[in-house]
Structures are given as structure tokens and as C-alpha cells.
């Protein structure tokens, strides 16, 4: 039945998109996003919709999720168009909410049918990881100060900044401002003229064009690029990926230009512009020299330590230091957090970028082996440090109940107890090479992304943080993200603390525009 349903709804979605005008459907997606994001008055200028569709309620039967809209654009770009013929030709009326609702319903039924097939192979618990990777980022959103500051600090300084400017003829600061301005421009309208100007903010037309070379692409180029990305992902996977987990072209290039000269620019999901100008700067640096990745890793450690110190003034946050064991010089883990004079949290930071295979493969540990091996190495480094502290090889005073954490820049292990167990098994294999690392040293480790740590520290104090980390080591919370554990263990959340850093320190345009 699943195979029949898969083929049935794959054809229904294909047939609908094949008779949809690309520009009109992209505008429809923008309007539906606006309709359900507090911008109904803007959407009303372009589509007709029932009153019930004006909702942000995730449980509403009229709600169309942004990750579904993103997938629909991906399918649109790889669906060939049905040629016109004499007489009456059927077309999708993209001025009505119902057109997007129909496409979404076909998509959901197709995804359900595909899930009925692959879940027999990988199991529902393994599937939770892929669901989280697709949905959680959209639920958090990309329009927040932490997102801007974090990636400007990591990618927007030093050699990374110089490489970006030398390669793309604009600064990271300018690129960020261009993204901010375009996102603002697309809030009230689905398309902008290519002549759109940010000169009042100090961005020249030449610099603006340099930014657009990274942010926009013509429809023909978008179709070719989207097809190529899916083809490469399928080839690497060895079989067609489920529709829900195919790569998203819009995360690389969020603006599609229509018209002979690309004069009409559409951003169906404007927040993806902000993703591209923050975390997406990684794509602009990845092919650069190795020192760029090393610098980004160091800045991730610096940012993480500074954030913990700012949000938890009752804890003493220190950085890695060297010590000797049997004549060998070693480094402690990256961040050492003391309560009073004793180390209470030991953190190893991993800035490795989350690959597509790590997010959506049905066997991520195999297909993203290098990334998971790096995380397993982080666990081993924590265990080795605990062993050396127990044996007195390092002078640090470590509490008997001290917590170990592997802190990642991306959400490598979200909602996956099975992946975490496999990473721990890989770390155990490394630890067997050192006879001095005992079971006592192999403490349960908390896996946490920087976004989840930020969210937890924003609503916790020193004691509640340590309680949540203790609970995180309990098998009952295996696979849970740290903010959810904190909510579960502490009940009512504390008042949210403001972001502790001045955005203008890393993105000067912020102060200039604010003034």
C-alpha cells in the first residue's frame, strides 16, 4: 500500500507543480509564509484565503509549516513544466491559498507513504533525528541577535574576514547588512527590483551587486543547481532520498531572479537570507586554506567561554591549559568551569560543520563518519582528562560529580539516543588504548549544540543548570536536548535574560543603522 500511495501522490504533486507558473508559485509561497507570520495584510494584496488560514498555531489544520514550504520550492525547481498546446490549458491558480494547501496535502501524503517504506528499515526512533534536523531550526528561527552575533564573531574577524573580502569584494559586515536590508524589504512584498538600493545605509550599488552574486540566482540557474544538488545527494546515498530529506537549494541561494535580466527578485522564505548571511558564510570559507577552519574553531571556543561567563557570573570560566603526563605535553579540554574552586563542568568544543549526510542520511554515522569520529574524539578527550585528574597528573581540582560536555556548533546529535550511544561506543574503542582510563573516568557526557546551550543559560541559574546537566546523564532523558531537560526538571522557566553582548562590537552596521 505504501508503494502505491507513494507513486500516487508523487504523481499528483508532480502534475500540480508541472502546470504551476514558477514565478506565481514562488509568490504564493511567500504570501502563505507572510499570512502565517503576522503579515496577513501584506499577503492579502497577493492571495485570497479563508480567515482560518491567518494563524501561527502549529496545531491548526490550516497551518503550513515553513519546512514544508521550503520542500515545495525544491520540488517546484526540479519538476519539468507541461508544455502548452492549442485550446484550453490547465494552470494552477496561484492567487488562492487553496493552491498551496493542495500542494502541501499531496506533499504530506507523499512523505507519509515514503515513511511507511523506510521506517521498516531504520525504525521510528532513528527517524526522530532527521525530523529534528528538518524542523527544529525553523522553530527557533534565524532572526535573532544571538544568530547574528555568534557567526559574525566566528567567521567575521581575522583571517576569515580578510579571505571573505578578498574573494568576494565585500566585507562580512557589508554582507550582513545587505542580508538584513533585503530581509526587511521582503517582509512587505514578495519581490524587489534588482535596482533596490541600500545606499542610505552606506552600501554602494557596486557592493550591493557583490552581495547579490552570493544571494541570488536566475530561475534557469536555480533549476540546474537544485537538480544537481539532489542528484549528487542521491548518488552518495545510493538511492533516491525521501522527498522530506532532499537538499534545499534555498539554503545556499535564497533569492530567485525572474525576468530577462533577472530584474525581479523573489525570496519565498526571507528568513533564509539571514541564515545565508550568518551561518551560511561557512560556504564562502570552506574552500579556503586550512587556517580559516582553525581560526573559526578557536573563535567558537572563545565565544562559548565568554557566553557562559556572562550568563553565569557565579561560575568561574577558564580556558584550556597545558600539563604533562609521563613526559608528554597535553592540553586540557577547551573550557573548564569552576564552582568556587572546584571544576564542575568540563567542555570540549567541536566546530565541525553539520554535513547534509549527517542530517538526513538513514545511516548518518557511516555517511558522515569523519564528523562523528571528531565528536567521539571529544568524548575520549574528556574521559582522558578525568582520568588524569583522578590520578593527580593535572593540578586541577575536579569535583567527583563534575559533568562532561561536548559542545557543538551544529546540532549533530539532536533527538537521537541511538546516535549518541554509537558515538560513545566509538569513544570507548579509543579509550581501550589507554589502560589507565577506568570505568570511573568514563562519565556520562552531555551532547549539546551552542544554540541549545544559549537557550538553557538564558533561562537558568548556576544551580538549575547543574541540576539539568545531572538529569541529562540519566537514561530517562537520553536523546533529549538540554533546554527541554531544564524545563522538565525545573518546571516554570525563569525570566529570560537578555543577550549579554553588544552586536555592534562585531557588526558595526548595527550601531550605524540604529543611530
Residue pairs with C-beta under 8 A, 6 or more apart in sequence:
1 116
2 113
2 114
2 116
2 117
3 113
3 117
5 109
5 110
5 112
5 113
5 116
6 110
6 113
6 114
6 117
8 113
9 106
9 107
9 109
9 110
9 113
10 110
10 243
12 106
12 109
12 110
13 75
13 103
13 106
13 107
13 110
14 79
16 92
16 102
16 103
16 106
17 25
17 72
17 75
17 76
17 79
17 103
18 79
18 80
18 81
18 82
19 81
19 82
19 89
19 90
19 91
19 92
20 76
20 91
20 92
20 94
20 99
20 103
21 91
21 92
21 94
22 76
22 77
22 81
22 219
22 258
23 219
23 258
23 264
23 266
24 92
24 94
24 95
25 76
25 92
25 94
25 99
26 73
26 76
26 190
26 256
26 258
26 266
26 268
27 46
27 94
27 190
27 191
27 266
27 268
28 46
28 47
28 94
28 95
28 99
28 100
29 69
29 72
29 73
29 100
29 268
29 269
30 46
30 186
30 190
30 266
30 267
30 268
30 269
30 270
31 42
31 43
31 46
31 47
31 97
31 190
32 43
32 47
32 53
32 64
32 69
32 97
32 100
33 66
33 69
33 268
33 269
33 270
34 40
34 42
34 43
34 187
34 190
35 43
35 47
35 49
35 53
35 54
35 97
36 53
36 54
36 55
36 56
36 63
36 64
37 56
38 56
39 187
39 188
40 54
42 187
42 188
42 189
43 49
46 95
46 190
47 94
47 95
47 96
47 97
48 95
48 96
48 97
49 96
49 97
50 62
50 97
52 60
52 61
52 62
53 62
53 97
53 101
55 62
55 63
56 63
57 63
58 65
62 101
64 100
64 101
64 104
65 135
65 138
66 138
66 269
66 271
67 134
67 135
67 138
68 104
68 107
68 108
69 100
69 268
69 269
70 138
70 248
70 250
70 269
70 272
71 107
71 243
71 244
71 246
71 248
72 100
72 103
72 104
72 107
73 249
73 250
73 268
73 269
74 226
74 230
74 246
74 247
74 248
74 249
74 250
75 107
75 243
77 222
77 223
77 226
77 227
77 249
78 223
78 226
78 227
78 230
92 99
93 99
107 243
110 243
111 242
111 243
111 244
114 242
114 243
114 244
115 127
115 242
115 244
118 127
118 242
118 362
119 127
121 362
122 362
122 363
125 416
125 417
125 418
126 362
126 416
126 418
128 415
128 416
128 479
129 364
129 413
129 414
129 415
129 416
129 418
129 419
130 244
130 245
130 359
130 360
130 362
131 415
132 411
132 414
132 415
132 416
133 354
133 359
133 360
133 411
133 414
134 244
134 245
134 359
134 360
136 411
136 414
136 415
137 411
140 451
141 271
142 271
142 272
142 274
142 275
142 278
143 183
143 271
143 274
145 499
145 503
146 451
146 454
146 499
147 274
147 278
147 279
148 176
148 274
148 278
148 503
148 507
148 510
149 499
149 501
149 503
149 506
149 507
150 278
150 303
150 450
150 454
151 278
151 279
151 281
152 172
152 173
152 176
152 278
152 503
152 506
152 507
153 299
153 302
153 303
153 506
154 160
154 296
154 299
154 300
154 303
154 351
154 409
155 161
155 164
155 172
155 281
155 282
155 285
155 296
155 299
156 164
156 172
156 173
156 176
156 281
156 506
156 507
157 299
157 506
158 295
158 299
159 291
159 292
159 295
160 172
160 285
160 288
160 292
160 295
160 296
161 171
161 172
163 285
163 288
163 289
163 292
164 170
164 171
164 172
164 175
164 281
164 284
164 285
165 171
165 172
167 284
167 288
168 175
168 210
168 213
168 214
168 284
169 207
169 210
170 178
170 207
170 210
170 211
172 281
173 507
173 508
173 509
174 203
174 207
174 210
174 211
174 509
175 211
175 214
175 277
175 281
176 277
176 278
176 507
176 509
177 198
177 201
177 202
177 203
177 507
177 509
177 513
178 198
178 203
178 207
178 208
178 211
178 212
178 215
178 277
179 211
179 215
179 273
179 274
179 276
179 277
179 278
180 274
180 277
180 509
180 513
181 198
181 201
181 203
182 192
182 196
182 215
182 255
182 267
182 270
182 273
183 267
183 270
183 271
183 273
183 274
185 192
185 196
186 192
186 267
186 270
186 273
187 270
190 266
190 267
190 268
191 258
191 264
191 265
191 266
192 264
192 265
193 263
193 264
193 265
194 212
194 257
194 261
194 262
194 263
194 264
194 265
195 263
196 208
196 265
197 205
197 208
198 208
199 205
201 509
201 512
201 513
202 509
202 512
203 211
212 255
212 265
214 253
214 276
214 284
215 253
215 254
215 255
215 273
215 276
215 277
216 253
216 255
216 256
216 257
216 262
216 265
217 225
217 253
217 255
217 256
217 257
218 256
218 257
218 258
218 262
219 256
219 257
219 258
222 249
222 253
222 256
225 249
225 252
225 253
226 249
229 247
229 249
229 252
230 241
230 246
230 247
233 241
233 246
233 247
233 356
234 240
234 241
236 357
236 367
237 357
237 361
237 367
241 360
245 359
245 360
246 360
247 356
250 268
250 269
250 272
251 272
251 275
251 276
251 280
252 276
252 280
252 283
253 276
254 267
254 269
254 270
254 272
254 273
254 275
254 276
255 265
255 266
255 267
255 273
256 265
256 266
256 267
256 268
257 263
257 264
257 265
257 266
258 264
258 265
258 266
267 273
282 296
282 353
285 292
285 293
285 296
286 353
293 351
296 351
297 349
297 351
300 349
300 351
300 409
300 450
301 319
301 320
301 334
301 335
301 349
301 351
303 450
304 334
304 335
304 347
304 349
304 407
304 450
304 453
305 317
305 318
305 319
305 334
305 335
306 501
307 453
307 454
307 457
307 500
307 501
308 315
308 317
308 335
308 337
308 453
308 457
309 315
309 317
310 500
310 501
311 457
311 458
311 497
311 500
312 337
312 457
312 461
312 462
312 465
314 339
314 461
314 462
315 337
315 338
315 339
315 344
315 345
315 462
316 337
316 338
316 339
316 340
317 335
317 336
317 337
317 338
318 335
318 336
318 337
318 338
319 334
319 335
319 336
320 331
320 332
320 333
320 334
320 335
320 336
321 331
321 332
322 329
322 330
322 331
322 332
323 329
323 330
323 332
323 388
323 393
323 394
323 395
324 330
324 393
325 388
325 393
325 394
330 384
330 388
332 346
332 385
332 394
332 396
333 346
333 347
333 348
333 381
333 382
333 385
333 404
334 347
334 348
334 349
335 345
335 346
335 347
335 349
335 407
336 343
336 345
336 346
336 347
336 396
337 343
337 344
337 345
337 346
337 347
338 344
339 399
339 462
339 466
341 397
342 397
342 398
342 399
342 402
343 389
343 396
343 397
343 398
343 399
343 402
344 399
344 402
344 403
344 466
345 402
345 403
345 404
345 405
345 466
345 469
346 382
346 385
346 386
346 398
346 402
346 403
346 404
346 405
347 404
347 405
347 406
347 407
348 378
348 379
348 381
348 382
348 404
348 405
348 406
348 407
349 378
349 407
349 408
349 409
350 374
350 375
350 378
350 406
350 407
350 408
350 409
350 412
351 408
351 409
352 371
352 374
352 375
352 408
352 409
352 410
352 412
353 371
353 409
353 410
354 371
354 408
354 410
354 411
354 412
355 368
355 371
357 364
357 367
357 368
358 364
358 367
358 368
358 371
358 372
358 412
361 367
361 368
364 372
364 419
365 372
365 419
365 422
365 423
371 412
372 412
372 419
372 422
372 423
372 426
373 426
375 406
375 408
375 412
375 413
375 423
375 447
376 423
376 424
376 426
376 427
376 430
377 427
377 430
378 406
379 404
379 406
379 423
379 424
379 427
379 445
380 427
380 430
380 431
382 404
382 405
382 406
382 443
382 445
383 404
383 427
383 431
383 437
383 441
383 442
383 443
384 431
384 434
384 437
384 441
385 394
386 398
386 402
386 404
386 441
386 443
387 434
387 436
387 437
387 438
387 441
388 394
389 396
389 398
390 398
390 438
390 440
390 441
391 436
401 470
402 443
403 443
403 446
403 466
403 469
403 470
403 473
404 443
404 444
404 445
404 446
405 445
405 446
405 447
405 448
405 469
406 445
406 446
406 447
406 448
407 448
407 449
407 450
407 453
408 447
408 448
408 449
408 450
409 449
409 450
410 449
411 449
411 451
411 452
412 419
412 447
412 449
413 419
413 420
413 423
413 447
414 449
414 452
414 481
415 479
415 480
415 481
416 479
417 478
417 479
418 479
420 447
420 478
420 479
421 478
423 447
424 445
428 442
431 437
431 441
431 442
443 473
444 472
444 473
446 469
446 472
446 473
446 482
448 456
448 481
448 482
449 481
452 481
452 482
452 483
453 482
455 482
455 483
456 465
456 468
456 482
456 483
456 486
457 465
457 497
458 496
458 497
458 499
459 483
459 486
459 493
459 494
459 495
459 496
459 497
460 468
460 486
460 490
460 494
461 494
464 486
464 489
464 490
464 494
465 486
467 489
467 490
468 482
468 485
468 486
468 489
468 490
469 482
471 477
471 485
471 488
471 489
472 480
472 482
472 485
477 485
477 488
480 488
486 493
487 493
503 510
504 510
504 511
504 514
